[in-house]
Amino acid sequence: MPPNDSYPLGEQVAELRSDVRHIQSDVTDIKAELRATNQRIDGTNQRIEDVKDSLIQRIDSVNESLGNRINALTQSLNAAKIWVLVLGGSAYGSLLLILAKGFKWL
């Protein structure tokens, strides 16, 4: 608003006051909207934290379950190795016995 000699000072001050009140009203509205936005963000952050905690619990549960299954599989494979050795030894022993009888060593 350029100063103008034909525009009285009293009216200029009154218009400035009106503009300042309008700006204050706008600032108040912006602050209220900012508070509401911050509350929504805080709520969203809390939901994200809840989901993160839930996922961590699920991952830990799956990890523990897989660890137990791997341990059980390892024990099963170790038992299978012993059986393979025993059965293989029996098969070789039987083959040697058959060869010995075939060559009349016994």
NUZAPA-540767 format. One record per atom (N, C-alpha, C): residue number from 0; residue in three letters; atom name; x, y, z. Coordinates in steps of 0.05 Angstrom, whole numbers, plus 5000, padded with zeros to 4 digits. Example, Ala and Ser with C-alpha at 12.3 -4.5 7.8 and 13.67 -1.06 7.14 Angstrom:
BEGIN
{0 'Ala' 'N' {5264 4886 5156}}
{0 'Ala' 'CA' {5246 4910 5156}}
{0 'Ala' 'C' {5264 4934 5156}}
{1 'Ser' 'N' {5257 4955 5142}}
{1 'Ser' 'CA' {5273 4979 5143}}
{1 'Ser' 'C' {5258 5001 5157}}
***
This chain:
BEGIN
{0 'Met' 'N' {5017 4977 5000}}
{0 'Met' 'CA' {5000 5000 5000}}
{0 'Met' 'C' {5018 5024 5000}}
{1 'Pro' 'N' {5020 5038 4978}}
{1 'Pro' 'CA' {5038 5061 4976}}
{1 'Pro' 'C' {5026 5085 4991}}
{2 'Pro' 'N' {5043 5100 5004}}
{2 'Pro' 'CA' {5032 5124 5018}}
{2 'Pro' 'C' {5022 5143 4998}}
{3 'Asn' 'N' {5000 5155 5005}}
{3 'Asn' 'CA' {4987 5174 4986}}
{3 'Asn' 'C' {4977 5198 5003}}
{4 'Asp' 'N' {4982 5221 4993}}
{4 'Asp' 'CA' {4974 5245 5008}}
{4 'Asp' 'C' {4943 5248 5009}}
{5 'Ser' 'N' {4930 5238 4989}}
{5 'Ser' 'CA' {4901 5240 4989}}
{5 'Ser' 'C' {4888 5219 5007}}
{6 'Tyr' 'N' {4903 5200 5017}}
{6 'Tyr' 'CA' {4893 5179 5034}}
{6 'Tyr' 'C' {4900 5187 5063}}
{7 'Pro' 'N' {4880 5193 5080}}
{7 'Pro' 'CA' {4886 5203 5107}}
{7 'Pro' 'C' {4901 5182 5124}}
{8 'Leu' 'N' {4917 5191 5142}}
{8 'Leu' 'CA' {4934 5174 5159}}
{8 'Leu' 'C' {4916 5157 5177}}
{9 'Gly' 'N' {4895 5167 5187}}
{9 'Gly' 'CA' {4876 5152 5204}}
{9 'Gly' 'C' {4865 5128 5189}}
{10 'Glu' 'N' {4858 5131 5164}}
{10 'Glu' 'CA' {4847 5109 5149}}
{10 'Glu' 'C' {4869 5089 5143}}
{11 'Gln' 'N' {4893 5099 5138}}
{11 'Gln' 'CA' {4915 5080 5133}}
{11 'Gln' 'C' {4920 5063 5157}}
{12 'Val' 'N' {4921 5075 5181}}
{12 'Val' 'CA' {4925 5060 5206}}
{12 'Val' 'C' {4903 5040 5210}}
{13 'Ala' 'N' {4878 5048 5205}}
{13 'Ala' 'CA' {4855 5030 5209}}
{13 'Ala' 'C' {4857 5006 5189}}
{14 'Glu' 'N' {4866 5012 5165}}
{14 'Glu' 'CA' {4869 4990 5145}}
{14 'Glu' 'C' {4892 4972 5153}}
{15 'Leu' 'N' {4914 4983 5164}}
{15 'Leu' 'CA' {4936 4966 5173}}
{15 'Leu' 'C' {4927 4949 5196}}
{16 'Arg' 'N' {4912 4960 5214}}
{16 'Arg' 'CA' {4902 4944 5237}}
{16 'Arg' 'C' {4884 4921 5227}}
{17 'Ser' 'N' {4868 4927 5207}}
{17 'Ser' 'CA' {4851 4906 5196}}
{17 'Ser' 'C' {4868 4885 5182}}
{18 'Asp' 'N' {4888 4893 5168}}
{18 'Asp' 'CA' {4906 4873 5155}}
{18 'Asp' 'C' {4921 4857 5176}}
{19 'Val' 'N' {4930 4869 5197}}
{19 'Val' 'CA' {4944 4855 5219}}
{19 'Val' 'C' {4925 4835 5232}}
{20 'Arg' 'N' {4900 4842 5237}}
{20 'Arg' 'CA' {4881 4824 5249}}
{20 'Arg' 'C' {4876 4800 5230}}
{21 'His' 'N' {4874 4806 5205}}
{21 'His' 'CA' {4870 4785 5185}}
{21 'His' 'C' {4894 4766 5185}}
{22 'Ile' 'N' {4918 4777 5186}}
{22 'Ile' 'CA' {4942 4760 5187}}
{22 'Ile' 'C' {4943 4744 5213}}
{23 'Gln' 'N' {4936 4756 5235}}
{23 'Gln' 'CA' {4935 4741 5261}}
{23 'Gln' 'C' {4915 4719 5259}}
{24 'Ser' 'N' {4893 4724 5247}}
{24 'Ser' 'CA' {4873 4703 5244}}
{24 'Ser' 'C' {4883 4680 5227}}
{25 'Asp' 'N' {4897 4687 5205}}
{25 'Asp' 'CA' {4908 4666 5188}}
{25 'Asp' 'C' {4930 4650 5203}}
{26 'Val' 'N' {4946 4664 5218}}
{26 'Val' 'CA' {4968 4650 5234}}
{26 'Val' 'C' {4955 4632 5254}}
{27 'Thr' 'N' {4934 4640 5267}}
{27 'Thr' 'CA' {4920 4623 5287}}
{27 'Thr' 'C' {4909 4598 5273}}
{28 'Asp' 'N' {4897 4602 5249}}
{28 'Asp' 'CA' {4887 4579 5234}}
{28 'Asp' 'C' {4909 4560 5226}}
{29 'Ile' 'N' {4932 4571 5218}}
{29 'Ile' 'CA' {4955 4554 5210}}
{29 'Ile' 'C' {4965 4539 5234}}
{30 'Lys' 'N' {4967 4552 5257}}
{30 'Lys' 'CA' {4976 4538 5281}}
{30 'Lys' 'C' {4958 4515 5288}}
{31 'Ala' 'N' {4932 4520 5287}}
{31 'Ala' 'CA' {4912 4499 5293}}
{31 'Ala' 'C' {4915 4475 5274}}
{32 'Glu' 'N' {4918 4481 5248}}
{32 'Glu' 'CA' {4922 4460 5228}}
{32 'Glu' 'C' {4948 4445 5233}}
{33 'Leu' 'N' {4969 4460 5241}}
{33 'Leu' 'CA' {4995 4447 5246}}
{33 'Leu' 'C' {4993 4429 5270}}
{34 'Arg' 'N' {4979 4437 5291}}
{34 'Arg' 'CA' {4975 4420 5315}}
{34 'Arg' 'C' {4961 4394 5307}}
{35 'Ala' 'N' {4939 4397 5291}}
{35 'Ala' 'CA' {4925 4373 5282}}
{35 'Ala' 'C' {4942 4355 5265}}
{36 'Thr' 'N' {4958 4367 5248}}
{36 'Thr' 'CA' {4976 4351 5231}}
{36 'Thr' 'C' {4997 4336 5248}}
{37 'Asn' 'N' {5008 4350 5268}}
{37 'Asn' 'CA' {5027 4337 5286}}
{37 'Asn' 'C' {5015 4314 5301}}
{38 'Gln' 'N' {4989 4317 5309}}
{38 'Gln' 'CA' {4976 4295 5324}}
{38 'Gln' 'C' {4972 4271 5305}}
{39 'Arg' 'N' {4965 4277 5280}}
{39 'Arg' 'CA' {4962 4255 5261}}
{39 'Arg' 'C' {4988 4241 5256}}
{40 'Ile' 'N' {5010 4256 5254}}
{40 'Ile' 'CA' {5036 4245 5250}}
{40 'Ile' 'C' {5044 4228 5274}}
{41 'Asp' 'N' {5039 4238 5298}}
{41 'Asp' 'CA' {5046 4223 5322}}
{41 'Asp' 'C' {5030 4197 5323}}
{42 'Gly' 'N' {5004 4198 5315}}
{42 'Gly' 'CA' {4988 4173 5314}}
{42 'Gly' 'C' {4999 4154 5294}}
{43 'Thr' 'N' {5007 4164 5271}}
{43 'Thr' 'CA' {5019 4147 5250}}
{43 'Thr' 'C' {5045 4135 5260}}
{44 'Asn' 'N' {5061 4151 5273}}
{44 'Asn' 'CA' {5087 4141 5283}}
{44 'Asn' 'C' {5082 4118 5303}}
{45 'Gln' 'N' {5062 4122 5320}}
{45 'Gln' 'CA' {5056 4101 5340}}
{45 'Gln' 'C' {5047 4075 5326}}
{46 'Arg' 'N' {5030 4078 5305}}
{46 'Arg' 'CA' {5022 4054 5291}}
{46 'Arg' 'C' {5045 4041 5277}}
{47 'Ile' 'N' {5063 4056 5266}}
{47 'Ile' 'CA' {5087 4045 5254}}
{47 'Ile' 'C' {5104 4030 5274}}
{48 'Glu' 'N' {5107 4041 5298}}
{48 'Glu' 'CA' {5122 4028 5319}}
{48 'Glu' 'C' {5108 4002 5327}}
{49 'Asp' 'N' {5082 4002 5329}}
{49 'Asp' 'CA' {5067 3978 5336}}
{49 'Asp' 'C' {5071 3956 5315}}
{50 'Val' 'N' {5069 3964 5290}}
{50 'Val' 'CA' {5074 3944 5268}}
{50 'Val' 'C' {5102 3934 5269}}
{51 'Lys' 'N' {5121 3952 5274}}
{51 'Lys' 'CA' {5149 3943 5275}}
{51 'Lys' 'C' {5153 3923 5298}}
{52 'Asp' 'N' {5142 3929 5321}}
{52 'Asp' 'CA' {5144 3910 5344}}
{52 'Asp' 'C' {5132 3883 5337}}
{53 'Ser' 'N' {5108 3884 5325}}
{53 'Ser' 'CA' {5095 3860 5317}}
{53 'Ser' 'C' {5112 3843 5297}}
{54 'Leu' 'N' {5123 3857 5278}}
{54 'Leu' 'CA' {5140 3843 5258}}
{54 'Leu' 'C' {5165 3831 5271}}
{55 'Ile' 'N' {5177 3846 5290}}
{55 'Ile' 'CA' {5200 3836 5304}}
{55 'Ile' 'C' {5193 3810 5319}}
{56 'Gln' 'N' {5170 3810 5333}}
{56 'Gln' 'CA' {5161 3787 5347}}
{56 'Gln' 'C' {5157 3763 5329}}
{57 'Arg' 'N' {5144 3768 5306}}
{57 'Arg' 'CA' {5139 3747 5287}}
{57 'Arg' 'C' {5166 3736 5276}}
{58 'Ile' 'N' {5184 3754 5269}}
{58 'Ile' 'CA' {5210 3745 5259}}
{58 'Ile' 'C' {5225 3728 5279}}
{59 'Asp' 'N' {5224 3737 5304}}
{59 'Asp' 'CA' {5237 3722 5326}}
{59 'Asp' 'C' {5225 3695 5329}}
{60 'Ser' 'N' {5198 3693 5327}}
{60 'Ser' 'CA' {5184 3668 5329}}
{60 'Ser' 'C' {5192 3649 5307}}
{61 'Val' 'N' {5192 3660 5282}}
{61 'Val' 'CA' {5199 3643 5259}}
{61 'Val' 'C' {5229 3635 5261}}
{62 'Asn' 'N' {5246 3653 5270}}
{62 'Asn' 'CA' {5274 3646 5274}}
{62 'Asn' 'C' {5278 3623 5294}}
{63 'Glu' 'N' {5263 3625 5316}}
{63 'Glu' 'CA' {5265 3604 5336}}
{63 'Glu' 'C' {5255 3578 5326}}
{64 'Ser' 'N' {5232 3579 5311}}
{64 'Ser' 'CA' {5220 3555 5300}}
{64 'Ser' 'C' {5239 3542 5280}}
{65 'Leu' 'N' {5251 3558 5262}}
{65 'Leu' 'CA' {5270 3548 5243}}
{65 'Leu' 'C' {5294 3536 5256}}
{66 'Gly' 'N' {5304 3549 5277}}
{66 'Gly' 'CA' {5327 3539 5292}}
{66 'Gly' 'C' {5321 3512 5304}}
{67 'Asn' 'N' {5297 3508 5315}}
{67 'Asn' 'CA' {5289 3482 5326}}
{67 'Asn' 'C' {5287 3461 5305}}
{68 'Arg' 'N' {5276 3469 5282}}
{68 'Arg' 'CA' {5273 3449 5260}}
{68 'Arg' 'C' {5301 3441 5249}}
{69 'Ile' 'N' {5319 3461 5247}}
{69 'Ile' 'CA' {5345 3455 5237}}
{69 'Ile' 'C' {5360 3436 5256}}
{70 'Asn' 'N' {5357 3441 5282}}
{70 'Asn' 'CA' {5369 3424 5302}}
{70 'Asn' 'C' {5358 3395 5300}}
{71 'Ala' 'N' {5332 3393 5297}}
{71 'Ala' 'CA' {5320 3367 5294}}
{71 'Ala' 'C' {5330 3353 5269}}
{72 'Leu' 'N' {5332 3367 5247}}
{72 'Leu' 'CA' {5341 3356 5222}}
{72 'Leu' 'C' {5370 3347 5225}}
{73 'Thr' 'N' {5387 3363 5238}}
{73 'Thr' 'CA' {5415 3355 5243}}
{73 'Thr' 'C' {5417 3329 5259}}
{74 'Gln' 'N' {5401 3327 5279}}
{74 'Gln' 'CA' {5401 3302 5295}}
{74 'Gln' 'C' {5392 3278 5279}}
{75 'Ser' 'N' {5371 3283 5262}}
{75 'Ser' 'CA' {5361 3262 5245}}
{75 'Ser' 'C' {5383 3253 5225}}
{76 'Leu' 'N' {5397 3272 5213}}
{76 'Leu' 'CA' {5418 3265 5194}}
{76 'Leu' 'C' {5441 3251 5208}}
{77 'Asn' 'N' {5447 3258 5232}}
{77 'Asn' 'CA' {5468 3244 5247}}
{77 'Asn' 'C' {5460 3216 5253}}
{78 'Ala' 'N' {5435 3211 5260}}
{78 'Ala' 'CA' {5425 3184 5264}}
{78 'Ala' 'C' {5426 3168 5238}}
{79 'Ala' 'N' {5419 3181 5216}}
{79 'Ala' 'CA' {5419 3168 5190}}
{79 'Ala' 'C' {5447 3160 5182}}
{80 'Lys' 'N' {5467 3176 5189}}
{80 'Lys' 'CA' {5495 3169 5182}}
{80 'Lys' 'C' {5503 3143 5197}}
{81 'Ile' 'N' {5494 3141 5221}}
{81 'Ile' 'CA' {5501 3117 5237}}
{81 'Ile' 'C' {5488 3092 5224}}
{82 'Trp' 'N' {5463 3095 5216}}
{82 'Trp' 'CA' {5449 3073 5203}}
{82 'Trp' 'C' {5462 3066 5176}}
{83 'Val' 'N' {5471 3085 5161}}
{83 'Val' 'CA' {5484 3080 5136}}
{83 'Val' 'C' {5510 3065 5140}}
{84 'Leu' 'N' {5525 3073 5160}}
{84 'Leu' 'CA' {5550 3059 5166}}
{84 'Leu' 'C' {5544 3030 5175}}
{85 'Val' 'N' {5524 3026 5191}}
{85 'Val' 'CA' {5518 2999 5201}}
{85 'Val' 'C' {5508 2982 5177}}
{86 'Leu' 'N' {5490 2992 5162}}
{86 'Leu' 'CA' {5479 2977 5139}}
{86 'Leu' 'C' {5500 2972 5118}}
{87 'Gly' 'N' {5517 2992 5113}}
{87 'Gly' 'CA' {5539 2988 5093}}
{87 'Gly' 'C' {5558 2967 5103}}
{88 'Gly' 'N' {5565 2968 5128}}
{88 'Gly' 'CA' {5583 2947 5139}}
{88 'Gly' 'C' {5571 2920 5138}}
{89 'Ser' 'N' {5545 2918 5143}}
{89 'Ser' 'CA' {5531 2892 5141}}
{89 'Ser' 'C' {5531 2882 5112}}
{90 'Ala' 'N' {5526 2900 5093}}
{90 'Ala' 'CA' {5526 2893 5065}}
{90 'Ala' 'C' {5554 2883 5056}}
{91 'Tyr' 'N' {5575 2898 5064}}
{91 'Tyr' 'CA' {5602 2889 5057}}
{91 'Tyr' 'C' {5609 2863 5070}}
{92 'Gly' 'N' {5601 2860 5095}}
{92 'Gly' 'CA' {5606 2835 5109}}
{92 'Gly' 'C' {5592 2811 5096}}
{93 'Ser' 'N' {5567 2815 5087}}
{93 'Ser' 'CA' {5552 2794 5074}}
{93 'Ser' 'C' {5565 2787 5047}}
{94 'Leu' 'N' {5575 2808 5033}}
{94 'Leu' 'CA' {5588 2803 5007}}
{94 'Leu' 'C' {5614 2787 5011}}
{95 'Leu' 'N' {5629 2794 5032}}
{95 'Leu' 'CA' {5653 2779 5038}}
{95 'Leu' 'C' {5647 2750 5045}}
{96 'Leu' 'N' {5626 2746 5060}}
{96 'Leu' 'CA' {5618 2719 5068}}
{96 'Leu' 'C' {5610 2703 5044}}
{97 'Ile' 'N' {5595 2715 5025}}
{97 'Ile' 'CA' {5587 2702 5001}}
{97 'Ile' 'C' {5612 2695 4984}}
{98 'Leu' 'N' {5631 2713 4982}}
{98 'Leu' 'CA' {5656 2708 4967}}
{98 'Leu' 'C' {5672 2686 4980}}
{99 'Ala' 'N' {5673 2687 5006}}
{99 'Ala' 'CA' {5689 2666 5020}}
{99 'Ala' 'C' {5676 2638 5015}}
{100 'Lys' 'N' {5650 2636 5016}}
{100 'Lys' 'CA' {5637 2610 5011}}
{100 'Lys' 'C' {5641 2602 4982}}
{101 'Gly' 'N' {5639 2623 4964}}
{101 'Gly' 'CA' {5642 2617 4936}}
{101 'Gly' 'C' {5670 2606 4929}}
{102 'Phe' 'N' {5690 2618 4942}}
{102 'Phe' 'CA' {5718 2609 4937}}
{102 'Phe' 'C' {5726 2586 4956}}
{103 'Lys' 'N' {5707 2577 4971}}
{103 'Lys' 'CA' {5710 2555 4990}}
{103 'Lys' 'C' {5732 2560 5010}}
{104 'Trp' 'N' {5732 2585 5020}}
{104 'Trp' 'CA' {5751 2593 5041}}
{104 'Trp' 'C' {5739 2584 5068}}
{105 'Leu' 'N' {5714 2580 5069}}
{105 'Leu' 'CA' {5702 2572 5094}}
{105 'Leu' 'C' {5690 2545 5092}}
***
